[in-house]
């Protein structure tokens, strides 16, 4: 699946369920989130590494 298709078909999850991501998967999620555009000039409270 290409990146555009992923972006156009994504869904936000309102409730998290177990198991939580860990290891390399969690690292990838955090790295992608840090690089996401911030169009509203909003700032995340911080990421704990």
PDB file of N, CA, C and O in Angstrom:
ATOM      1  N   UNK A   1       0.844  -1.170   0.000  1.00  0.00           N
ATOM      2  CA  UNK A   1       0.000   0.000   0.000  1.00  0.00           C
ATOM      3  C   UNK A   1       0.897   1.244   0.000  1.00  0.00           C
ATOM      4  O   UNK A   1       1.880   1.301   0.740  1.00  0.00           O
ATOM      5  N   UNK A   2       0.562   2.229  -0.823  1.00  0.00           N
ATOM      6  CA  UNK A   2       1.399   3.420  -0.888  1.00  0.00           C
ATOM      7  C   UNK A   2       1.015   4.431   0.195  1.00  0.00           C
ATOM      8  O   UNK A   2      -0.040   4.317   0.821  1.00  0.00           O
ATOM      9  N   UNK A   3       1.875   5.407   0.403  1.00  0.00           N
ATOM     10  CA  UNK A   3       1.694   6.379   1.485  1.00  0.00           C
ATOM     11  C   UNK A   3       0.413   7.185   1.322  1.00  0.00           C
ATOM     12  O   UNK A   3      -0.269   7.443   2.313  1.00  0.00           O
ATOM     13  N   UNK A   4       0.064   7.589   0.111  1.00  0.00           N
ATOM     14  CA  UNK A   4      -1.134   8.383  -0.100  1.00  0.00           C
ATOM     15  C   UNK A   4      -2.385   7.594   0.266  1.00  0.00           C
ATOM     16  O   UNK A   4      -3.290   8.132   0.904  1.00  0.00           O
ATOM     17  N   UNK A   5      -2.445   6.349  -0.123  1.00  0.00           N
ATOM     18  CA  UNK A   5      -3.585   5.507   0.235  1.00  0.00           C
ATOM     19  C   UNK A   5      -3.699   5.361   1.741  1.00  0.00           C
ATOM     20  O   UNK A   5      -4.800   5.414   2.289  1.00  0.00           O
ATOM     21  N   UNK A   6      -2.584   5.179   2.406  1.00  0.00           N
ATOM     22  CA  UNK A   6      -2.607   5.073   3.864  1.00  0.00           C
ATOM     23  C   UNK A   6      -3.148   6.342   4.506  1.00  0.00           C
ATOM     24  O   UNK A   6      -3.956   6.273   5.432  1.00  0.00           O
ATOM     25  N   UNK A   7      -2.711   7.497   4.024  1.00  0.00           N
ATOM     26  CA  UNK A   7      -3.165   8.768   4.590  1.00  0.00           C
ATOM     27  C   UNK A   7      -4.647   9.007   4.320  1.00  0.00           C
ATOM     28  O   UNK A   7      -5.356   9.525   5.184  1.00  0.00           O
ATOM     29  N   UNK A   8      -5.113   8.644   3.156  1.00  0.00           N
ATOM     30  CA  UNK A   8      -6.506   8.891   2.791  1.00  0.00           C
ATOM     31  C   UNK A   8      -7.474   7.920   3.454  1.00  0.00           C
ATOM     32  O   UNK A   8      -8.670   8.200   3.526  1.00  0.00           O
ATOM     33  N   UNK A   9      -6.992   6.808   3.929  1.00  0.00           N
ATOM     34  CA  UNK A   9      -7.884   5.803   4.531  1.00  0.00           C
ATOM     35  C   UNK A   9      -7.645   5.616   6.016  1.00  0.00           C
ATOM     36  O   UNK A   9      -8.174   4.674   6.607  1.00  0.00           O
ATOM     37  N   UNK A  10      -6.860   6.493   6.636  1.00  0.00           N
ATOM     38  CA  UNK A  10      -6.552   6.318   8.047  1.00  0.00           C
ATOM     39  C   UNK A  10      -7.757   6.645   8.920  1.00  0.00           C
ATOM     40  O   UNK A  10      -8.639   7.407   8.526  1.00  0.00           O
ATOM     41  N   UNK A  11      -7.779   6.053  10.114  1.00  0.00           N
ATOM     42  CA  UNK A  11      -8.819   6.321  11.103  1.00  0.00           C
ATOM     43  C   UNK A  11      -8.153   6.589  12.434  1.00  0.00           C
ATOM     44  O   UNK A  11      -7.157   5.954  12.782  1.00  0.00           O
ATOM     45  N   UNK A  12      -8.705   7.530  13.173  1.00  0.00           N
ATOM     46  CA  UNK A  12      -8.206   7.798  14.517  1.00  0.00           C
ATOM     47  C   UNK A  12      -8.898   6.852  15.487  1.00  0.00           C
ATOM     48  O   UNK A  12     -10.089   6.567  15.356  1.00  0.00           O
ATOM     49  N   UNK A  13      -8.148   6.380  16.443  1.00  0.00           N
ATOM     50  CA  UNK A  13      -8.701   5.494  17.460  1.00  0.00           C
ATOM     51  C   UNK A  13      -8.982   6.306  18.713  1.00  0.00           C
ATOM     52  O   UNK A  13      -8.096   7.001  19.211  1.00  0.00           O
ATOM     53  N   UNK A  14     -10.207   6.226  19.230  1.00  0.00           N
ATOM     54  CA  UNK A  14     -10.549   7.010  20.413  1.00  0.00           C
ATOM     55  C   UNK A  14     -10.155   6.304  21.704  1.00  0.00           C
ATOM     56  O   UNK A  14      -9.956   6.959  22.727  1.00  0.00           O
ATOM     57  N   UNK A  15     -10.039   4.993  21.674  1.00  0.00           N
ATOM     58  CA  UNK A  15      -9.674   4.242  22.866  1.00  0.00           C
ATOM     59  C   UNK A  15      -8.548   3.277  22.529  1.00  0.00           C
ATOM     60  O   UNK A  15      -8.610   2.562  21.529  1.00  0.00           O
ATOM     61  N   UNK A  16      -7.539   3.261  23.352  1.00  0.00           N
ATOM     62  CA  UNK A  16      -6.430   2.339  23.141  1.00  0.00           C
ATOM     63  C   UNK A  16      -6.765   1.002  23.786  1.00  0.00           C
ATOM     64  O   UNK A  16      -7.470   0.941  24.793  1.00  0.00           O
ATOM     65  N   UNK A  17      -6.256  -0.046  23.201  1.00  0.00           N
ATOM     66  CA  UNK A  17      -6.479  -1.379  23.747  1.00  0.00           C
ATOM     67  C   UNK A  17      -5.139  -2.087  23.887  1.00  0.00           C
ATOM     68  O   UNK A  17      -4.155  -1.699  23.259  1.00  0.00           O
ATOM     69  N   UNK A  18      -5.108  -3.107  24.697  1.00  0.00           N
ATOM     70  CA  UNK A  18      -3.883  -3.900  24.881  1.00  0.00           C
ATOM     71  C   UNK A  18      -3.737  -4.866  23.729  1.00  0.00           C
ATOM     72  O   UNK A  18      -4.746  -5.254  23.141  1.00  0.00           O
ATOM     73  N   UNK A  19      -2.570  -5.261  23.389  1.00  0.00           N
ATOM     74  CA  UNK A  19      -1.281  -4.878  23.940  1.00  0.00           C
ATOM     75  C   UNK A  19      -0.789  -3.592  23.289  1.00  0.00           C
ATOM     76  O   UNK A  19      -1.091  -3.315  22.128  1.00  0.00           O
ATOM     77  N   UNK A  20      -0.047  -2.833  24.029  1.00  0.00           N
ATOM     78  CA  UNK A  20       0.538  -1.599  23.519  1.00  0.00           C
ATOM     79  C   UNK A  20       1.718  -1.930  22.616  1.00  0.00           C
ATOM     80  O   UNK A  20       2.391  -2.937  22.834  1.00  0.00           O
ATOM     81  N   UNK A  21       1.985  -1.104  21.607  1.00  0.00           N
ATOM     82  CA  UNK A  21       3.155  -1.352  20.763  1.00  0.00           C
ATOM     83  C   UNK A  21       4.434  -1.192  21.570  1.00  0.00           C
ATOM     84  O   UNK A  21       4.490  -0.402  22.513  1.00  0.00           O
ATOM     85  N   UNK A  22       5.440  -1.932  21.202  1.00  0.00           N
ATOM     86  CA  UNK A  22       6.719  -1.833  21.898  1.00  0.00           C
ATOM     87  C   UNK A  22       7.857  -2.071  20.924  1.00  0.00           C
ATOM     88  O   UNK A  22       7.637  -2.466  19.779  1.00  0.00           O
ATOM     89  N   UNK A  23       9.041  -1.836  21.372  1.00  0.00           N
ATOM     90  CA  UNK A  23      10.235  -2.093  20.565  1.00  0.00           C
ATOM     91  C   UNK A  23      10.308  -1.222  19.329  1.00  0.00           C
ATOM     92  O   UNK A  23      10.006  -0.029  19.379  1.00  0.00           O
ATOM     93  N   UNK A  24      10.708  -1.820  18.223  1.00  0.00           N
ATOM     94  CA  UNK A  24      10.908  -1.100  16.971  1.00  0.00           C
ATOM     95  C   UNK A  24       9.608  -0.489  16.462  1.00  0.00           C
ATOM     96  O   UNK A  24       9.628   0.600  15.889  1.00  0.00           O
ATOM     97  N   UNK A  25       8.480  -1.165  16.658  1.00  0.00           N
ATOM     98  CA  UNK A  25       7.197  -0.620  16.215  1.00  0.00           C
ATOM     99  C   UNK A  25       6.893   0.689  16.939  1.00  0.00           C
ATOM    100  O   UNK A  25       6.476   1.657  16.303  1.00  0.00           O
ATOM    101  N   UNK A  26       7.092   0.737  18.246  1.00  0.00           N
ATOM    102  CA  UNK A  26       6.871   1.952  19.012  1.00  0.00           C
ATOM    103  C   UNK A  26       7.848   3.049  18.572  1.00  0.00           C
ATOM    104  O   UNK A  26       7.451   4.206  18.435  1.00  0.00           O
ATOM    105  N   UNK A  27       9.088   2.704  18.356  1.00  0.00           N
ATOM    106  CA  UNK A  27      10.077   3.681  17.879  1.00  0.00           C
ATOM    107  C   UNK A  27       9.645   4.300  16.546  1.00  0.00           C
ATOM    108  O   UNK A  27       9.777   5.508  16.347  1.00  0.00           O
ATOM    109  N   UNK A  28       9.132   3.473  15.642  1.00  0.00           N
ATOM    110  CA  UNK A  28       8.669   3.971  14.343  1.00  0.00           C
ATOM    111  C   UNK A  28       7.467   4.897  14.490  1.00  0.00           C
ATOM    112  O   UNK A  28       7.392   5.922  13.813  1.00  0.00           O
ATOM    113  N   UNK A  29       6.534   4.551  15.360  1.00  0.00           N
ATOM    114  CA  UNK A  29       5.351   5.382  15.592  1.00  0.00           C
ATOM    115  C   UNK A  29       5.762   6.743  16.132  1.00  0.00           C
ATOM    116  O   UNK A  29       5.277   7.769  15.654  1.00  0.00           O
ATOM    117  N   UNK A  30       6.645   6.765  17.116  1.00  0.00           N
ATOM    118  CA  UNK A  30       7.089   8.025  17.708  1.00  0.00           C
ATOM    119  C   UNK A  30       7.888   8.865  16.712  1.00  0.00           C
ATOM    120  O   UNK A  30       7.717  10.082  16.651  1.00  0.00           O
ATOM    121  N   UNK A  31       8.749   8.231  15.941  1.00  0.00           N
ATOM    122  CA  UNK A  31       9.546   8.962  14.952  1.00  0.00           C
ATOM    123  C   UNK A  31       8.644   9.597  13.894  1.00  0.00           C
ATOM    124  O   UNK A  31       8.890  10.730  13.479  1.00  0.00           O
ATOM    125  N   UNK A  32       7.610   8.889  13.454  1.00  0.00           N
ATOM    126  CA  UNK A  32       6.681   9.438  12.465  1.00  0.00           C
ATOM    127  C   UNK A  32       5.876  10.586  13.068  1.00  0.00           C
ATOM    128  O   UNK A  32       5.636  11.589  12.395  1.00  0.00           O
ATOM    129  N   UNK A  33       5.458  10.455  14.315  1.00  0.00           N
ATOM    130  CA  UNK A  33       4.674  11.497  14.964  1.00  0.00           C
ATOM    131  C   UNK A  33       5.455  12.772  15.174  1.00  0.00           C
ATOM    132  O   UNK A  33       4.900  13.864  15.054  1.00  0.00           O
ATOM    133  N   UNK A  34       6.717  12.657  15.482  1.00  0.00           N
ATOM    134  CA  UNK A  34       7.557  13.830  15.695  1.00  0.00           C
ATOM    135  C   UNK A  34       7.695  14.626  14.403  1.00  0.00           C
ATOM    136  O   UNK A  34       7.818  15.851  14.444  1.00  0.00           O
ATOM    137  N   UNK A  35       7.676  13.962  13.276  1.00  0.00           N
ATOM    138  CA  UNK A  35       7.892  14.616  11.989  1.00  0.00           C
ATOM    139  C   UNK A  35       6.591  15.060  11.319  1.00  0.00           C
ATOM    140  O   UNK A  35       6.624  15.623  10.225  1.00  0.00           O
ATOM    141  N   UNK A  36       5.453  14.814  11.957  1.00  0.00           N
ATOM    142  CA  UNK A  36       4.166  15.209  11.379  1.00  0.00           C
ATOM    143  C   UNK A  36       4.051  16.734  11.372  1.00  0.00           C
ATOM    144  O   UNK A  36       4.514  17.389  12.306  1.00  0.00           O
ATOM    145  N   UNK A  37       3.439  17.307  10.330  1.00  0.00           N
ATOM    146  CA  UNK A  37       3.302  18.756  10.269  1.00  0.00           C
ATOM    147  C   UNK A  37       2.428  19.280  11.409  1.00  0.00           C
ATOM    148  O   UNK A  37       1.487  18.612  11.837  1.00  0.00           O
ATOM    149  N   UNK A  38       2.738  20.446  11.879  1.00  0.00           N
ATOM    150  CA  UNK A  38       1.999  21.090  12.956  1.00  0.00           C
ATOM    151  C   UNK A  38       1.406  22.381  12.401  1.00  0.00           C
ATOM    152  O   UNK A  38       1.924  23.468  12.657  1.00  0.00           O
ATOM    153  N   UNK A  39       0.327  22.259  11.648  1.00  0.00           N
ATOM    154  CA  UNK A  39      -0.241  23.405  10.940  1.00  0.00           C
ATOM    155  C   UNK A  39      -0.858  24.438  11.864  1.00  0.00           C
ATOM    156  O   UNK A  39      -0.960  25.610  11.501  1.00  0.00           O
ATOM    157  N   UNK A  40      -1.272  24.020  13.054  1.00  0.00           N
ATOM    158  CA  UNK A  40      -1.889  24.955  13.977  1.00  0.00           C
ATOM    159  C   UNK A  40      -0.904  25.539  14.960  1.00  0.00           C
ATOM    160  O   UNK A  40      -1.302  26.199  15.920  1.00  0.00           O
ATOM    161  N   UNK A  41       0.365  25.308  14.739  1.00  0.00           N
ATOM    162  CA  UNK A  41       1.428  25.739  15.643  1.00  0.00           C
ATOM    163  C   UNK A  41       1.148  25.254  17.061  1.00  0.00           C
ATOM    164  O   UNK A  41       1.399  25.964  18.035  1.00  0.00           O
ATOM    165  N   UNK A  42       0.633  24.058  17.161  1.00  0.00           N
ATOM    166  CA  UNK A  42       0.390  23.429  18.452  1.00  0.00           C
ATOM    167  C   UNK A  42       1.640  22.658  18.832  1.00  0.00           C
ATOM    168  O   UNK A  42       2.375  22.197  17.959  1.00  0.00           O
ATOM    169  N   UNK A  43       1.877  22.520  20.078  1.00  0.00           N
ATOM    170  CA  UNK A  43       3.064  21.811  20.524  1.00  0.00           C
ATOM    171  C   UNK A  43       2.655  20.701  21.484  1.00  0.00           C
ATOM    172  O   UNK A  43       1.903  20.934  22.431  1.00  0.00           O
ATOM    173  N   UNK A  44       3.144  19.519  21.241  1.00  0.00           N
ATOM    174  CA  UNK A  44       2.876  18.407  22.143  1.00  0.00           C
ATOM    175  C   UNK A  44       3.520  18.695  23.489  1.00  0.00           C
ATOM    176  O   UNK A  44       4.535  19.389  23.547  1.00  0.00           O
ATOM    177  N   UNK A  45       2.947  18.175  24.577  1.00  0.00           N
ATOM    178  CA  UNK A  45       3.521  18.431  25.890  1.00  0.00           C
ATOM    179  C   UNK A  45       4.926  17.853  26.044  1.00  0.00           C
ATOM    180  O   UNK A  45       5.671  18.265  26.933  1.00  0.00           O
ATOM    181  N   UNK A  46       5.280  16.931  25.214  1.00  0.00           N
ATOM    182  CA  UNK A  46       6.628  16.359  25.264  1.00  0.00           C
ATOM    183  C   UNK A  46       6.581  14.862  25.056  1.00  0.00           C
ATOM    184  O   UNK A  46       5.557  14.216  25.278  1.00  0.00           O
ATOM    185  N   UNK A  47       7.669  14.340  24.642  1.00  0.00           N
ATOM    186  CA  UNK A  47       7.783  12.895  24.444  1.00  0.00           C
ATOM    187  C   UNK A  47       8.870  12.399  25.364  1.00  0.00           C
ATOM    188  O   UNK A  47       9.990  12.908  25.368  1.00  0.00           O
ATOM    189  N   UNK A  48       8.521  11.403  26.139  1.00  0.00           N
ATOM    190  CA  UNK A  48       9.497  10.819  27.074  1.00  0.00           C
ATOM    191  C   UNK A  48      10.211   9.687  26.381  1.00  0.00           C
ATOM    192  O   UNK A  48       9.574   8.737  25.926  1.00  0.00           O
ATOM    193  N   UNK A  49      11.511   9.772  26.294  1.00  0.00           N
ATOM    194  CA  UNK A  49      12.302   8.706  25.681  1.00  0.00           C
ATOM    195  C   UNK A  49      12.927   7.883  26.738  1.00  0.00           C
ATOM    196  O   UNK A  49      13.639   6.926  26.434  1.00  0.00           O
TER     197      UNK A  49
END
